[in-house]
Amino acid sequence: MVVKVYGPVFASPKRVLVCLVEKEIEFEGVPLDLLKGEHKDPEFLKLQPFGTVPVTQDGDYVLYESRAILRYYAEKYKSQGTDLLGKTVEERGQVENWLEVEAHNFNPHVFNLTLHVMFSSKLGIPRDENVIKESEEKLGRVLDIYEERLSKSKYLAGDFFSLADLSHLPFTQYLVGPIGKEYMITSRKHVNAWWNDISSRPSWQKVLQLYPAPL
Amino acid sequence: MATPVKVHGPPLSTAVSRVLACLIEKDVPFQLIPVNMAKGEHKSPDFLKIQPFGQVPAFQDEATSLFESRAICRYICEKYPEKGNKGLYGTNPLAKASIDQWVEAEGQSFNPPSSVLVFQLAFAPRMKLKQDQSLISQNEAKLEKVLDVYDKRLGESRFLAGDDFSLADLSHLPNAHYLVNAAERGELFTSKKNVERWWGEISSRDSWKKVVDMQKQST
């Protein structure tokens, strides 16, 4: 069965795409233009009542929230492709720990930068320089903690690549690219080495080739 | 006899109380280790070793050290599947995926506006900090829209992820409790028929009542 993924050119759906490539699961992107407000169409809201992407459709089975989708497919296909969850309950605990760190400590700030630096004019919202400045400062403090962690551990959850690292790929790609703040990564030795490692994985390169960024 | 797990943090903290509720539902013995945040203990070098972001809770289960309340809850459910409420994180992959979807919805859509309101309305006055009225009205509006989605869902399903109480519902207890009981925002929940029914059910669970008792005893 081919898994359909809505909004493949956008960042959050790319978490799902790179996971599916790592797990060797076939998928099909379903275009949805957020810039035209298609995520607020009544038909889409029937699938995802909060009006956000991604949504996956696997036959009749519909699931939303990228990190929930990651967990489901990583577990369902545990014995196929890359193991993204760790080998023990304890390793899984570390994966969950750093996936939550990404969701609550990392993502909010890089998301604000994405919204205001990349998309504000396209969405007709005012670009707020205070939000940009604050988000950059907060993200910097988070990356300092990552630097310390990654000086002791090759990947976030331990010595193995996992969902926790994977979840950072799409928005960090924006950070070093169109947001224009590559220095935040390159100025931190261990974060830089980690970023080079995870972003040069063939799975991520494939996703970038298939669905170049919308801007 | 296994060593009780350790939870570091004050029970009044929403994230700490999320973990306590899960431990009580799962009947997993624990030791609560106080952290005096007013004295800045969560920023001390010793605490930063177990939680480098200087946030509560931190958690230890023998050699395993974890943080982030929702990660700790998932770990507890996976490590102790046969204890207490066995269905808390689902007993099959589809149930678990639905629970994860709604725990994510809580974390991404419910938590941000409700956390701002809890801080502004329940904590700021007690800490003698000035309230930001525009932040309050912006986040009330956001939370209303989220609860509209919840009301529709809870018209189709007894609990958020399905027919049974799960981690997804539990995850909402801490912030909702303060909104209803310490911020005079009960109407957010009582003005929507299905949300009201759901809130009544989940907040009257024995496990949550025990957490509220722990919170009261700590003041």
Interface residues (C-beta under 8 A of the other chain):
Chain A: P49 F50 Y61 L63 Y64 E65 S66 R67 A68 R71 Y72 E75 K76 V89 E90 R92 G93 Q94 E96 N97 L99 E100 V101 A103 H104 N105 P108 V142 I145 E148 R149
Chain B: P52 F53 A63 T64 L66 F67 E68 R70 A71 I72 R74 Y75 E78 K79 P93 L94 K96 A97 D100 Q101 V103 E104 A105 G107 Q108 S109 P112 V146 V149 K152 R153
